[in-house]
């Protein structure tokens, strides 16, 4: 998430996922919620091998145009 002043009504949410396990992972969900609001859930269909990193930019953006602090919570569901 961007930081600083002048955030917009369409801020992208980017999440980096690292597979620190010993087996490949595929077909899992990523989600985020801003300030405890409604979760945005997107499914990942690609395979993430051990030690690989995945950069995911959510299709749904966030309105962060109001002044204040924002808390973004992320969840990875295998």
C-alpha positions in Angstrom: 0.0 0.0 0.0 1.2 3.5 -0.8 1.9 5.9 2.0 2.0 9.6 2.4 -0.2 12.4 1.5 -2.5 12.6 -1.6 -3.6 9.0 -1.7 -6.4 8.5 -4.3 -9.8 6.8 -4.4 -8.2 4.0 -6.5 -5.1 2.8 -4.6 -3.8 -0.6 -5.6 -3.2 -3.3 -3.0 -0.1 -5.4 -3.6 0.8 -8.5 -1.7 4.0 -10.6 -1.8 3.7 -14.3 -0.8 6.7 -16.5 -0.1 6.4 -20.3 0.0 8.7 -21.2 2.9 7.4 -24.7 3.0 8.8 -27.9 1.4 6.0 -28.6 -1.1 4.5 -26.6 -3.9 1.3 -24.7 -3.2 -1.4 -24.0 -5.8 -5.1 -23.1 -5.8 -5.2 -20.9 -2.7 -7.0 -17.7 -1.8 -5.6 -14.3 -0.8 -7.7 -11.7 0.9 -7.4 -8.2 2.4 -9.7 -6.0 4.5 -9.2 -2.3 5.2 -10.0 -1.0 8.7 -11.8 -4.2 9.5 -14.2 -3.8 6.6 -15.4 -6.3 4.0 -12.8 -8.8 2.9 -11.8 -8.8 -0.8 -10.9 -12.4 -1.8 -9.1 -13.4 -4.9 -8.1 -17.0 -6.0 -4.6 -17.8 -7.1 -4.4 -20.7 -9.6 -0.7 -20.7 -10.4 1.8 -22.9 -8.6 4.1 -21.5 -6.0 7.1 -23.8 -5.6 9.2 -23.9 -2.4 11.3 -20.8 -1.9 9.4 -19.0 -4.7 7.9 -15.5 -4.3 4.6 -14.4 -5.9 3.7 -10.7 -6.4 -0.1 -10.3 -6.5 -1.9 -7.0 -7.2 -5.6 -7.2 -6.3 -8.0 -6.3 -9.1 -10.1 -4.4 -6.5 -8.6 -1.0 -5.5 -9.2 0.9 -2.2 -10.5 4.4 -1.6 -7.8 6.0 0.6 -8.7 9.6 -0.4 -9.9 10.6 3.1 -7.3 11.9 5.5 -6.4 9.5 8.3 -4.8 6.1 9.1 -5.6 2.9 7.3 -5.0 -0.6 8.5 -4.8 -3.3 5.9 -5.1 -7.0 7.0 -4.0 -9.8 4.8 -4.9 -13.5 4.9 -3.5 -16.4 2.8 -5.8 -19.5 2.8 -4.3 -22.7 1.6 
